[in-house]
Amino acid sequence: MSPRPWVGAVVVTADGRAFAGATDGRDGPHAEVVALRAATSAGADTRGATMYVTLEPCSHHGRTGPCADAVTGAVAIELVHQGSLYHDDVIDEAETRRGVPSVNARWSNIVAILAGDFLLARASALAARLGGDVAEILATTIAELCRGQVLELQHLFDVERSEEGYSSAIEGKTASLFGTSCRVGGMVSGLAEPTLDALTRYGFHLGMCFQIVDDVLDITATDAVLGKPAGQDLVEGVYTLPVIHAIAHCAPAVRERLREIVAHGDGAALPEVLAAIREHGSLEYSQQCALAYAQRADAALDTLPPGQWKQALVGLARYAIERRS
C-alpha cells in the first residue's frame, strides 16, 4: 500500500499502533477506515500545517526535528479539524470536499458522523497523553467549534445578520482552533506564558484572516478552484462578510432585491449578488478586514526572536491573505 500523504504519515509516526488496524486495506464503510482514509485524501489542512510550523521553532533545542510530544499535539489538532469537517459536511449536505466525494456522500451521514466522532475521540486520547492542561484546552476548543457552528445555524437565511454576529461565529468555528494549534506547540515545548499568549494571539488572528478570505473565495472563485460549488454559502443561507456589507451599504431598492435573493438561497442569482457586492466595494472591504487580521498576526510575533522559524510564521500569514483557493 502506498504511503499516506500528510495526515496519514503523521498519524502513523505519532501513534502507529492506534491506527494500524484502521489501515489494513479493507474497503468497507467501517468508521476507523473511513476516518483515516478520508482524512488523508482531501480537505483544508492549513490548521494542521499551522500547528506543525509552530511546533518547529518551539521545539528546536539542539534537535534536528520536532519532539515526539509536539508531533502528537499536531496530530490531535488535525484530527479535531478533520472530524469537524465530516460533521460540517453532514450539516451542509455537501457532496464534495476539495474535489473528491465527501464521506457522507460516499457512504452515508451515519458513517460520516461516526467517523468524525472517532477522530475527535482519538484526538482527545492523544491530548490526554500530553497532560491535563493540553486535554483541557483541546476540550475547550471543541466546545468553541460547536458554539461557532451553532451561532451560524441560528442565523441561516437571516438578512439582518450583523458583522458582529458573523465575527463571533468565525471566532468560534475557525479562529479558536488556529489559536489552540499554536498554543499547544508551545505548551509541549515548555515555553513561558508570555510566549504562549503571543503564539495564541498569532493563531487566532491568522484564523480570522483565513476564514474571511475563505468566505470571499466562496463568492469569487470558480467551482474548479474551490473543489466545490461556488456560492454555496449563499445557497445554504450563510451570509458572510461580503454579503453582510453589501446589504448594509447599498441603496434601498437594491437592498430589498438582495434581501429577496438571499432569503431564498437563489444560487442562480449569484451573478446579481456579486455585481452588487463589487459595486459597493464589499470585496475590497472584506479583503481589508482580512489584511488587518494578518497584520495583527504578524504583530503578535514581535516578541519572538528573529530567525527562519519566525519568518515561516510570517510567511504563513502572507499565504493566508494571498491564497486563491
C-alpha positions, -999 to +999 in steps of 0.1 A: +000+000+000+014+034-010+023+058+019-005+082+030+001+119+025+004+144+053-021+134+080-017+097+075+021+099+077+020+119+108-007+098+125+014+066+120+046+084+132+029+096+164+009+066+172+014+037+148-004+011+170-035+032+173-042+033+136-025+001+124-058-018+124-076+011+107-054+010+077-055-027+069-067-023+033-104-030+038-128-011+015-159-014+036-175+016+053-160+009+088-157+041+109-120+037+115-112+031+078-134+059+066-119+083+092-083+077+083-086+073+046-108+103+040-087+124+063-057+118+041-075+124+008-085+160+008-095+190+029-085+224+040-055+214+061-039+247+070-049+244+107-027+212+109+000+230+090-001+259+114+004+235+143+033+219+126+051+251+116+046+265+151+059+234+169+092+235+149+106+268+164+092+259+198+109+225+200+143+231+183+166+228+213+196+212+195+174+186+178+172+180+141+134+176+142+103+182+163+100+164+196+075+135+198+051+154+221+049+182+195+041+157+167+015+141+189+000+176+196-001+183+158-019+150+152-045+158+179-052+192+163-055+178+128-078+150+139-101+176+156-100+196+124-109+166+101-136+154+125-152+188+125-152+188+086-170+154+085-197+168+107-198+201+087-204+181+055-234+163+071-249+196+083-243+212+049-254+181+029-222+185+010-214+161-018-177+170-023-148+181-002-118+196-022-129+180-054-135+145-040-167+128-027-174+137+009-176+109+034-214+114+038-219+113+000-197+083-005-211+062+024-238+079+045-245+105+071-243+079+098-209+068+087-197+104+085-209+112+120-193+081+134-161+087+116-160+123+129-167+111+164-139+086+161-114+112+151-125+135+180-121+106+204-087+098+191-077+135+194-089+136+230-069+104+238-037+119+223-042+152+241-046+133+274-011+118+269+003+153+268-011+163+302-043+176+317-036+212+305-034+202+269-065+179+272-084+208+288-076+233+261-085+209+234-118+201+250-125+239+254-116+244+217-140+216+206-167+234+226-158+267+208-161+250+175-196+239+184-205+273+197-194+290+165-213+265+144-245+269+164-243+307+160-240+302+123-270+279+122-290+303+143-287+329+116-293+309+084-312+330+059-311+359+083-309+391+062-304+410+095-272+392+104-246+417+117-208+419+113-205+414+150-225+382+148-205+370+119-172+377+137-184+359+168-193+328+148-159+326+129-140+332+162-156+300+174-157+278+144-123+287+129-100+311+149-102+291+181-087+260+165-059+281+149-051+297+182-051+263+200-028+248+174-002+274+180-006+273+218-002+236+221+030+236+202+044+260+227+029+242+257+046+208+250+079+226+244+078+243+278+077+279+266+070+308+290+034+321+294+040+354+276+053+335+246+023+311+247+000+341+248+018+356+218+015+324+198-022+321+207-029+356+195-010+349+163-030+318+156-063+335+165-057+364+141-044+341+114-076+320+117-098+351+114-079+362+083-081+327+068-119+324+073-127+358+058-105+351+027-123+317+025-157+335+025-145+359-002-133+330-023-167+312-019-182+341-039-154+349-064-136+317-072-147+290-097-160+256-089-128+240-102-106+261-079-127+256-048-133+219-054-170+225-045-198+246-060-190+284-058-216+305-039-225+275-017-227+297+014-253+319-002-274+289-013-272+275+022-283+308+038-249+315+054-244+352+048-208+361+052-189+394+054-191+405+017-229+399+016-235+415+050-215+446+040-233+449+006-268+447+022-259+473+047-244+498+022-265+496-009-294+518-020-329+508-005-342+494-038-311+473-043-311+463-006-346+449-010-337+429-041-306+415-023-327+405+007-352+388-016-324+368-033-305+358-002-337+350+017-345+322-008-309+310-013-312+315-050-279+303-064-289+312-100-289+348-089-253+347-077-240+370-105-265+396-095-254+394-059-217+395-069-224+426-090-239+444-060-210+433-038-185+446-063-204+479-069-204+487-032-168+478-025-177+448-003-150+426-017-123+452-010-138+459+024-136+422+033-101+419+020-090+448+041-105+432+071-086+400+064-054+420+058-059+438+092-061+404+109-030+392+091-011+423+103-023+416+138-010+381+135+024+395+124+024+420+153+018+392+178+052+377+168+071+409+177+083+394+210+097+363+193+134+362+185+143+366+148+151+336+127+138+313+100+110+299+121+096+333+128+098+341+091+079+309+084+051+321+106+051+355+089+051+337+056+020+316+066+001+348+074+011+362+040-001+330+024-035+332+042-041+367+027-028+359-008-042+325-014-066+319-043-080+285-033 
